[in-house]
C-alpha cells in the first residue's frame, strides 16, 4: 500500500466520522415543545403574586381595624 492510499483512507474515515458526529449533534439539539410558553408562565406568576399581595393587604387592613393602636 502506498502512503497516499493510507492517507486517503484515513481522510475518508475522518470525513464519515465528522458527518456522523454532526448528524448526531443536530439530532440531540431538537427543542422539546413546552406545554406553556415563558410569557404565559410569567403572566401566571405575576397574577399569583398580585392576588397574594391583595389578600395580604386586605388582611392587614382588617388587623388595623381590629386593633387601631398598631
C-alpha positions as a Markdown table, in Angstrom:
| # | Residue | x | y | z |
|---|---|---|---|---|
| 1 | Unk | 0.0 | 0.0 | 0.0 |
| 2 | Unk | 1.2 | 3.4 | -0.9 |
| 3 | Unk | 1.4 | 6.2 | 1.7 |
| 4 | Unk | -1.1 | 8.2 | -0.4 |
| 5 | Unk | -3.6 | 5.4 | -0.2 |
| 6 | Unk | -3.3 | 5.2 | 3.6 |
| 7 | Unk | -3.8 | 9.0 | 3.9 |
| 8 | Unk | -6.8 | 8.8 | 1.6 |
| 9 | Unk | -8.4 | 6.0 | 3.7 |
| 10 | Unk | -7.8 | 7.9 | 6.9 |
| 11 | Unk | -9.2 | 11.1 | 5.4 |
| 12 | Unk | -12.4 | 9.3 | 4.3 |
| 13 | Unk | -12.8 | 7.7 | 7.7 |
| 14 | Unk | -12.4 | 11.1 | 9.3 |
| 15 | Unk | -14.9 | 12.7 | 7.0 |
| 16 | Unk | -17.5 | 10.0 | 7.7 |
| 17 | Unk | -16.9 | 10.2 | 11.4 |
| 18 | Unk | -17.3 | 14.0 | 11.3 |
| 19 | Unk | -20.5 | 13.6 | 9.3 |
| 20 | Unk | -21.9 | 11.1 | 11.8 |
| 21 | Unk | -21.0 | 13.2 | 14.9 |
| 22 | Unk | -22.5 | 16.4 | 13.4 |
| 23 | Unk | -25.7 | 14.5 | 12.5 |
| 24 | Unk | -25.9 | 13.0 | 16.0 |
| 25 | Unk | -25.4 | 16.5 | 17.5 |
| 26 | Unk | -28.2 | 18.0 | 15.4 |
| 27 | Unk | -30.5 | 15.2 | 16.4 |
| 28 | Unk | -29.9 | 15.9 | 20.1 |
| 29 | Unk | -30.4 | 19.7 | 19.7 |
| 30 | Unk | -34.1 | 19.3 | 18.8 |
| 31 | Unk | -36.2 | 21.5 | 21.1 |
| 32 | Unk | -38.9 | 20.0 | 23.2 |
| 33 | Unk | -42.2 | 21.6 | 22.9 |
| 34 | Unk | -43.2 | 23.1 | 26.3 |
| 35 | Unk | -46.8 | 22.9 | 27.4 |
| 36 | Unk | -46.8 | 26.6 | 28.3 |
| 37 | Unk | -44.7 | 29.5 | 26.9 |
| 38 | Unk | -42.4 | 31.6 | 29.1 |
| 39 | Unk | -44.6 | 34.7 | 28.5 |
| 40 | Unk | -47.7 | 32.8 | 29.7 |
| 41 | Unk | -45.8 | 31.4 | 32.7 |
| 42 | Unk | -44.5 | 34.9 | 33.6 |
| 43 | Unk | -48.1 | 36.3 | 33.4 |
| 44 | Unk | -49.4 | 33.4 | 35.6 |
| 45 | Unk | -46.7 | 34.0 | 38.2 |
| 46 | Unk | -47.4 | 37.8 | 38.2 |
| 47 | Unk | -51.1 | 37.2 | 38.6 |
| 48 | Unk | -50.5 | 34.8 | 41.5 |
| 49 | Unk | -48.2 | 37.3 | 43.2 |
| 50 | Unk | -50.7 | 40.1 | 42.7 |
| 51 | Unk | -53.5 | 38.0 | 44.2 |
| 52 | Unk | -51.3 | 37.2 | 47.1 |
| 53 | Unk | -50.4 | 40.8 | 47.6 |
| 54 | Unk | -54.1 | 41.8 | 47.5 |
| 55 | Unk | -55.1 | 39.2 | 50.1 |
| 56 | Unk | -52.2 | 40.2 | 52.4 |
| 57 | Unk | -53.1 | 43.9 | 52.0 |
| 58 | Unk | -56.7 | 43.1 | 52.9 |
| 59 | Unk | -55.6 | 41.0 | 55.9 |
| 60 | Unk | -53.5 | 43.9 | 57.2 |
| 61 | Unk | -56.4 | 46.3 | 56.8 |
| 62 | Unk | -58.6 | 44.0 | 58.8 |
| 63 | Unk | -56.0 | 43.8 | 61.5 |
| 64 | Unk | -55.7 | 47.5 | 61.7 |
| 65 | Unk | -59.5 | 47.8 | 62.1 |
| 66 | Unk | -59.5 | 45.3 | 64.9 |
| 67 | Unk | -56.6 | 46.9 | 66.7 |
| 68 | Unk | -56.3 | 50.6 | 66.0 |
| 69 | Unk | -53.2 | 51.1 | 68.2 |
| 70 | Unk | -51.0 | 49.5 | 65.6 |
